[in-house]
Amino acid sequence: MKARVVRIILGAGGTSYPGWISTDYPTLDVTDEKSWHRLFQALKIDALLAEHVFEHLTDNQIVAAFANAYRFLKIGGYIRIAVPDGYHPDTEYIEMVKPGGKGPGSKDHKQLFNYQTLSDQLEKAGFVVRLLEWFDEQGTFNFQEWKRQDGFISRSSRYDERNTKIPLSYTSLILDAHKP
């Protein structure tokens, strides 16, 4: 008998993909272990997907959310994360996405991650990080091939429509964090 693959979208906000279970706050509070237990109990999760979720959390909430994700993922499972990229070289982009910025939803942003700060937080929680899309300190865009079916990120170099007019005008810092 083949085991059921459990893939969860965190903070889905109405987003749904075939084969993925959409969740959103307050049904699932990623910072509250009891909330995870209530929904998933003995299930071990294969994959989590969080597109533009974690920038809305405080430092303490991030620690709790990553600990919960680690706890409920099966060994070999992963979380694919996309957040605004703090090393994006376009100052207008940064003005749109920074905490208290002028872009949609940014008034509630509490973090502006770069690949180092996000990776560090995930590694402290026990994850092994694989970067997929990110800008480095010199403003150079880096890309590692990733599969859409492993967790679709619309705000990415390949799929965000804003990039058809001006390449890399809107990207995200994207990574996979694996539970070894």
C-alpha positions as CSV (number, residue, x, y, z in Angstrom):
1,M,0.0,0.0,0.0
2,K,1.4,3.3,-1.0
3,A,1.7,6.0,1.7
4,R,-0.3,9.2,1.2
5,V,1.9,12.2,0.4
6,V,1.1,15.1,2.7
7,R,1.9,18.6,1.3
8,I,0.7,21.7,3.1
9,I,0.6,25.3,2.0
10,L,1.1,27.7,4.9
11,G,-0.6,31.1,4.8
12,A,-2.3,30.2,1.6
13,G,-4.6,33.2,1.6
14,G,-6.9,31.6,-1.0
15,T,-4.1,29.9,-3.0
16,S,-4.6,26.3,-3.9
17,Y,-2.7,23.8,-6.0
18,P,-3.6,20.2,-6.9
19,G,-2.2,17.8,-4.4
20,W,-1.6,20.4,-1.7
21,I,-3.7,21.2,1.3
22,S,-4.2,25.0,1.8
23,T,-4.1,26.4,5.3
24,D,-4.2,29.9,6.7
25,Y,-4.3,31.8,10.0
26,P,-6.2,31.3,12.3
27,T,-7.0,27.7,11.2
28,L,-3.3,27.0,11.5
29,D,-1.1,29.4,13.6
30,V,2.4,28.4,12.5
31,T,3.8,29.7,15.8
32,D,1.6,27.5,18.0
33,E,2.5,23.9,18.4
34,K,-1.1,23.1,19.7
35,S,-2.5,24.4,16.4
36,W,-0.2,22.0,14.5
37,H,-1.2,19.1,16.7
38,R,-4.9,19.9,16.3
39,L,-4.6,19.7,12.5
40,F,-2.0,17.1,11.9
41,Q,-1.8,15.0,15.0
42,A,0.2,11.9,14.1
43,L,0.6,12.9,10.4
44,K,4.2,13.4,9.2
45,I,4.3,16.0,6.5
46,D,6.3,15.5,3.3
47,A,6.4,19.1,2.2
48,L,5.5,22.6,3.4
49,L,5.2,25.7,1.1
50,A,5.3,29.2,2.4
51,E,5.2,32.1,-0.1
52,H,5.6,35.5,1.5
53,V,4.5,34.4,4.9
54,F,7.5,34.6,7.3
55,E,8.3,38.3,6.8
56,H,5.1,38.9,8.7
57,L,6.4,37.3,11.9
58,T,8.6,38.7,14.7
59,D,12.0,37.0,15.6
60,N,10.4,35.0,18.4
61,Q,7.5,33.9,16.1
62,I,10.0,32.8,13.4
63,V,11.9,30.6,15.9
64,A,8.6,29.0,17.0
65,A,7.3,28.5,13.4
66,F,10.6,26.9,12.2
67,A,10.6,24.6,15.3
68,N,7.1,23.5,14.6
69,A,7.8,23.0,10.9
70,Y,10.8,20.9,11.8
71,R,8.8,18.9,14.4
72,F,6.0,18.0,12.0
73,L,8.0,17.3,8.8
74,K,9.0,13.7,8.3
75,I,12.7,12.9,8.0
76,G,13.7,13.9,4.4
77,G,10.8,16.3,4.2
78,Y,11.3,20.0,3.3
79,I,9.8,23.4,3.5
80,R,10.0,25.7,0.4
81,I,10.1,29.3,1.5
82,A,9.9,32.5,-0.6
83,V,10.2,35.9,1.1
84,P,11.1,39.4,-0.2
85,D,14.9,39.5,-0.9
86,G,16.7,42.1,1.3
87,Y,19.7,42.0,-1.1
88,H,17.7,42.9,-4.2
89,P,19.7,45.7,-5.8
90,D,16.7,47.8,-6.8
91,T,16.1,50.5,-4.2
92,E,12.4,50.8,-5.3
93,Y,11.9,47.1,-4.7
94,I,13.3,47.4,-1.2
95,E,11.0,50.4,-0.6
96,M,8.1,48.3,-1.6
97,V,8.9,45.2,0.6
98,K,10.7,46.5,3.7
99,P,8.9,46.6,7.0
100,G,6.6,49.6,6.9
101,G,7.2,49.9,3.1
102,K,4.9,51.2,0.5
103,G,4.0,47.9,-1.2
104,P,0.9,45.8,-0.7
105,G,1.1,44.1,2.7
106,S,4.4,45.6,3.7
107,K,2.9,47.7,6.5
108,D,2.6,44.4,8.4
109,H,6.2,43.2,7.4
110,K,8.4,42.6,10.5
111,Q,11.4,41.2,8.7
112,L,13.5,41.8,5.5
113,F,15.6,38.7,5.1
114,N,18.6,38.1,2.9
115,Y,19.9,34.6,2.1
116,Q,22.2,34.7,5.1
117,T,19.8,35.7,7.8
118,L,17.1,33.3,6.6
119,S,19.5,30.4,6.2
120,D,20.9,31.0,9.7
121,Q,17.5,30.9,11.3
122,L,16.6,27.7,9.5
123,E,19.9,26.0,10.3
124,K,19.5,26.9,14.0
125,A,16.2,25.0,13.8
126,G,18.0,21.9,12.4
127,F,17.4,22.3,8.7
128,V,19.8,21.9,5.9
129,V,19.3,24.7,3.4
130,R,19.5,24.7,-0.4
131,L,19.2,28.1,-1.9
132,L,17.2,28.3,-5.2
133,E,16.9,32.0,-6.1
134,W,18.6,34.9,-4.3
135,F,20.7,38.1,-4.7
136,D,24.1,38.2,-3.0
137,E,25.8,41.1,-1.3
138,Q,27.1,42.4,-4.6
139,G,23.6,42.5,-6.1
140,T,24.3,39.4,-8.4
141,F,21.3,37.2,-9.0
142,N,21.8,33.5,-8.3
143,F,19.6,30.7,-9.5
144,Q,19.6,26.9,-8.9
145,E,17.1,24.9,-10.9
146,W,13.9,24.0,-9.0
147,K,10.8,22.1,-9.9
148,R,7.4,23.8,-9.9
149,Q,5.7,20.7,-8.8
150,D,7.8,20.6,-5.6
151,G,6.2,23.9,-4.5
152,F,5.1,26.6,-7.0
153,I,6.3,30.2,-6.2
154,S,4.5,32.8,-8.3
155,R,6.8,35.7,-7.1
156,S,9.9,34.2,-8.7
157,S,12.2,35.1,-11.6
158,R,10.5,32.6,-13.9
159,Y,6.8,33.1,-13.0
160,D,6.2,36.7,-11.9
161,E,4.6,38.6,-14.8
162,R,6.4,41.8,-13.8
163,N,9.6,40.2,-15.0
164,T,8.4,40.0,-18.7
165,K,8.8,43.7,-19.1
166,I,11.9,44.3,-16.9
167,P,13.8,41.1,-16.1
168,L,14.3,40.4,-12.3
169,S,12.2,43.4,-11.4
170,Y,10.3,41.3,-8.9
171,T,11.9,38.2,-7.5
172,S,11.9,36.5,-4.1
173,L,14.5,34.9,-2.0
174,I,13.6,31.2,-2.5
175,L,15.0,28.2,-0.7
176,D,14.3,24.7,0.4
177,A,15.1,23.7,3.9
178,H,15.3,19.9,4.4
179,K,14.9,17.9,7.6
180,P,17.9,15.5,7.6
